[in-house]
């Protein structure tokens, strides 16, 4: 079996960058563990992770409509609030469902065993 790389469409709807479109691939388990709250990452690790996971974006150069290449060097030259928004959106996307699931959902909570229907 070949593992399938999950594609993520990052959500910027609650940010100042609502026109930003970024696609990325999900992290491997080592990277996912690094993304957990409270786990320290160096600046270099953050930049390398972002550059390796982003597959496409619509970030344009200041002086043209040319899309900037995805690289550590490019990310390091972007405004800090844009980089923070991308990193936050990526971190959020890797954690799973963000929004309410609906009235019939338990929002990810586990059901009590005795409440599960059993046909014996």
C-alpha positions in Angstrom: 0.0 0.0 0.0 1.2 3.5 -0.9 0.3 6.2 1.6 -1.9 8.9 0.1 -0.7 12.4 0.7 -3.7 14.5 1.8 -4.1 17.9 0.2 -5.1 20.8 2.4 -6.8 24.0 1.2 -5.9 26.5 3.9 -8.7 28.7 5.3 -8.0 32.4 5.6 -11.7 33.5 6.0 -11.1 34.8 9.5 -8.0 36.8 8.7 -7.0 40.0 6.8 -5.9 37.8 3.9 -9.3 36.6 2.6 -8.0 36.7 -1.0 -5.1 34.4 -0.2 -5.2 30.9 -1.6 -2.7 28.3 -0.4 -2.7 24.6 -1.0 -0.4 22.3 0.9 0.1 18.7 1.7 -0.5 17.2 5.1 2.5 16.7 7.4 4.1 13.3 8.2 3.8 12.2 11.8 7.1 13.7 12.9 6.1 17.1 11.4 2.6 16.8 12.9 4.0 16.3 16.3 6.2 19.4 15.9 3.1 21.4 15.1 1.3 20.6 18.3 0.9 23.6 20.8 3.7 24.0 23.2 6.3 22.1 21.0 9.1 24.5 20.2 10.3 24.9 16.6 13.3 27.0 15.4 12.7 29.7 12.8 14.6 27.6 10.3 12.4 24.6 11.0 9.3 26.6 10.5 10.5 28.1 7.2 11.7 24.7 5.9 8.4 23.0 6.9 6.3 25.7 5.2 8.4 25.7 2.0 8.3 21.9 1.8 4.5 21.5 2.3 3.1 24.4 0.3 2.2 23.1 -3.2 0.7 26.3 -4.6 -0.3 29.8 -3.6 -1.4 33.1 -5.2 1.2 35.3 -3.5 2.4 38.0 -6.0 5.5 40.1 -6.2 5.0 43.7 -5.0 6.0 45.2 -8.4 4.1 42.8 -10.7 1.4 40.2 -11.0 4.0 37.4 -11.2 3.4 34.6 -8.7 6.3 34.3 -6.3 8.1 31.0 -6.2 7.6 28.8 -3.1 10.9 28.7 -1.3 12.5 29.4 2.1 14.0 32.5 0.7 10.6 33.8 -0.5 8.9 33.0 2.7 11.6 34.8 4.7 11.0 38.0 2.6 7.2 38.1 3.1 5.6 40.3 5.6 5.6 38.7 9.1 1.8 38.8 9.5 1.3 37.0 6.2 3.7 34.3 7.2 2.0 33.9 10.6 -1.4 33.6 8.9 -0.1 30.9 6.6 1.5 29.0 9.4 -1.6 29.3 11.6 -3.9 28.2 8.8 -1.6 25.2 8.1 -1.5 24.3 11.8 -5.2 24.5 12.0 -5.8 22.5 8.9 -3.7 19.6 10.3 -5.8 19.4 13.5 -8.9 18.4 11.6 -12.4 19.8 11.7 -12.6 23.5 12.6 -16.3 24.3 12.4 -19.4 23.0 14.0 -20.4 19.6 12.5 -24.2 20.1 12.8 -27.0 19.4 15.2 -26.7 15.6 15.1 -23.0 15.6 15.6 -21.2 15.1 18.9 -18.5 17.5 17.6 -15.8 14.8 17.9 -16.7 13.7 21.4 -16.7 10.0 22.0 -20.0 8.3 22.6 -20.5 6.5 25.9 -20.3 2.8 25.3 -23.7 2.1 26.8 -25.3 4.7 24.5 -24.2 2.9 21.4 -27.0 0.8 19.7 -26.3 -2.9 19.8 -28.1 -5.4 17.7 -27.4 -8.8 19.2 
